[in-house]
Amino acid sequence: MLEPTSNPRLFCFGLGYSATRLARGLIADGWTVAGTCQSADRRDELAAVGIEAFVFDRNQPLADPAHLLSGVTHLLSSVPPADYGDPVLPPHGGDI
């Protein structure tokens, strides 16, 4: 696993299979993990394993991204590209 900082915190845009596997390993090593998913059901599944998740709609930016990204030490974008390109950078590139 990655060498932890004093309070390692990962925010992952796109908590699909691969990113969730990474997140579970990091949580086991003492990290805090939050990120985005596509549905309220998935958000509840992630909460059950200790991941704070927020539903991300490609057409609607996250509410209060400055708060969500506050204290983040690492960022992963694992959202697949759309026909028009990256769905994360247009609404949140400035926040990152």
N, C-alpha and C positions, 0 to 999 in steps of 0.2 A: 504494500500500500504506500501511498504518498507520505512523505515526512510531514507530520502535523505542525501547524503554527500554534500559538498559545490558545486561540479560540477558532479553530478552522471551521469555516462555514461555506458550503457550496450552494449556489443557486443554479438550477438546471432548467433551461428552457427546453421542455420536451422530455418528460419522464416516461419514456417507453421502456421496452424490455432491457436494452443495454444500459441506459442511464440509470435505471432502477437497480440493476445488479451492482453497478458501481456505487450507487448511493447506499445500498445495504452494507457493503463492505466498509465504506467510510464511516457509517454510523457505528458499526462494530468497533471501529478504531477511535471513537469519541468525537467524531465530527457532527455538526448540525447540518441538516440538508433540507432545502426547500426548493420548490420549482413549479413548473406548470404541467398541466395535463389537459385532456380534451373533454372531460365530463365530470359531473358531480359524483357519479358512481366511482370513477377512477380516483377522484380526490379522496373519497372515503376509504378506499382500499389502501392508498398510500399513507393516510393518517394512521391506519391500523399498524403499520410497520415503522412509525415514527417520522414520517416525511410530511412536512407541511406543504400542501399543494394548492395551487390556484388555477382555476379553469382559464385557459388561454384560447381566445377566439381570434383567429388570424385577421379578422376584420375589425376587432375592437382591442385597443391597447389595454394593458393591465391598469387597474385603478391604483394610484399612488405608488408607482414603481420606485420612487426614491426611498420610500419606507421599506418596500420589499427587498431592495438591494442594499440597504444599510447594513454595514458590518460584514458584507460578503467578502471573503478572502479569495474565493475561486469561482469561476463562472464557466458553465458548459452550455453550449447551444447544440441540442440534439434534435431539433425540429427538422423534418425533411423539407427540402425546398418545394415551393409551389411552382406552378407554371410561370408566374411572374418573378420568381426568384426567392430570396430569403424572406420568410415571413416574420422574423424577429427584428432584424436591423431597421427596417423602415419605421416601425412604431417605437422601438426601444434603443436604437443605436446611440442616441444622445444620452440616455440614462446609463448605458454601459460605460 
